[in-house]
Amino acid sequence: MTTATPSTALATIQPVFTDPERLALAGFLAGYRGLTREAYALDLRQFTTWCRARSLNLFAVRRADIEGFARDLEARGRARATVTRRLCTIAGFYKYAVEEELLEHSPAAHVRRPRLDYESHATALDRNELGAMLVAAGLSPPAEHALLSLLALNGLRVSEATGADIEQLGLERGHRTLTITRKGGKVVTIPLAPRTARAIDLAIGERTGGPVFLAADGRRLDRHGAGRIVRKIARRAGITKAVTPHTLRHAFITASWMPGSRCATSKRQHRMRTRAPRCGMTEPAAAWTGTPPTSSPHISRAPPGNPHRLAATPPDGRSRQADSQWPPQDTAREAVTDRDLNVSANRRYAWTG
């Protein structure tokens, strides 16, 4: 019987990524932040795991491999929107590698992506369902009531609501306000509905700093905890639909465009704003001469023989051929006065006051 003696030789472990691949991954993800970066990191993690299971290096992948990855996602029941987003992330990664001269050409440049439906399949809430959720939230703890009010009455994204701090609450022109950070890092100040402001006051209590919404362990509430709160309130309201925080944002935008809502009315007024009449004069306005503006010439029917042309007849009834100098050159252009310019300006900025 022979006994095997253990070998003392060291096994060489191949690195997961080469230096150019590691540089491309780090550089591509460094261009994003927040939830966008997390989503792209998840997409690339799944793709690199799929490549490692088939002993493929990232920079040795061909177009057929990426097509196979997409078909594998579809076989596992992933939605077409999910598959399309995965492929968009992969295409963006290889495009970045080409731009940084880490790769000669992108294997994902001509990868076919699934067609998406242009019709939205998002869950919709009508006014009655939205009102039932607000009633159920009013009977819930103050923090849950404040969260639902921000989502449903102010239309905030879940990341904007959960990222709000007490120090960002303020008062401006008699209105309670909240400063939030939107997508892309844009900081804006929004007015709060009276019901939302009262709910936030009850939620923060005597606290003077920190997050507005806290989880059970005392840390900041995340989007997953906010989703659980929204689903719990929906069940209390008797709604059997799959309601998410973004569903409330959809409901807010839909309700704001309903007839009679302030938001819809103000936007229609903005589009129907009266504009100042255009003036053809390039020189300074002429002085007022006391002569009333010349009226437009009378338009008569076309003369026989040319049924498609309209003939302009002077006010005194003479024919155009009889007086080739009509209308006179000095009255062809109306005088523009300071009063006319002021009236036009008032009409133009009537809705901005």
TAQUI-V610690 format. One record per backbone hydrogen bond with DSSP energy under -1.0 kcal/mol. NH is the residue of the N-H (numbers start at 1). CO is the residue of the C=O. If there is no record, write none. Layout:
NH:CO
NH:CO
This chain:
22:18
23:19
24:20
25:21
26:22
27:23
28:24
29:25
30:26
32:29
38:34
39:35
40:36
41:37
42:38
43:39
44:40
45:41
46:42
47:43
48:44
49:45
50:46
51:47
52:48
53:49
55:52
56:51
60:57
66:62
67:63
68:64
69:65
70:66
71:67
72:68
73:69
74:70
75:71
76:72
77:74
78:73
83:79
84:80
85:81
86:82
87:83
88:84
89:85
90:86
91:87
92:88
93:89
94:90
95:91
96:92
97:93
98:94
99:95
100:96
101:98
102:97
109:106
130:126
131:127
132:128
133:129
134:130
135:131
136:132
137:133
138:134
140:137
145:141
146:142
147:143
148:144
149:145
150:146
151:147
152:148
153:149
156:150
161:157
162:158
163:159
164:161
166:210
168:165
169:166
170:177
172:175
175:172
177:170
178:190
179:168
180:188
182:186
185:182
188:180
190:178
192:176
197:193
198:194
199:195
200:196
201:197
202:198
203:199
204:200
205:201
207:204
212:164
215:219
218:215
221:213
226:222
227:223
228:224
229:225
230:226
231:227
232:228
233:229
234:230
235:231
236:232
237:233
238:235
239:234
243:241
248:244
249:245
250:246
251:247
252:248
253:249
254:250
255:251
256:252
258:255
261:258
264:256
265:261
266:262
267:263
268:264
269:265
270:266
271:267
272:268
300:311
306:303
309:306
313:298
317:314
323:319
326:323
341:337
342:338
343:339
344:340
345:341
346:342
347:343
348:344
349:345
